[in-house]
Amino acid sequence: MISKFANVPVDQDTTIIAQCESKFDCYPVLYQKWIWDGIAAESIIFANEDIPDLTDEELENEVKSSPIFREKSQITIKKTDGFTFVNFNFDVL
């Protein structure tokens, strides 16, 4: 069986440090740790088909309630064709 996350896009200059498929609340997700342009961060990636009714604010609140979210971390949300990336825990290297 092919993973629904097999075609998640990766920016050319991004290095994926670690990733795994998991569940976040009731949603299947791809979790990634990555480095890009001297910044390290984490992403929870949702398939758009799994979250058709969730707003960006709801997604942000879901991630903020997670134990892996560091208090006061910024969150960015990036939508692509098929996937929504919720990025957080940014560190300058």
DAGI-V590062 format. One record per helix or strand of 3 or more residues. SS is the DSSP state (alpha for helix, beta for strand). FROM is the first residue (numbers start at 1). LEN is the number of residues. If there is no record, write none. Layout:
SS_FROM_LEN + SS_FROM_LEN
//
This chain:
beta_14_11 + beta_27_10 + beta_39_9 + alpha_48_3 + alpha_56_9 + beta_76_4 + beta_83_10
//
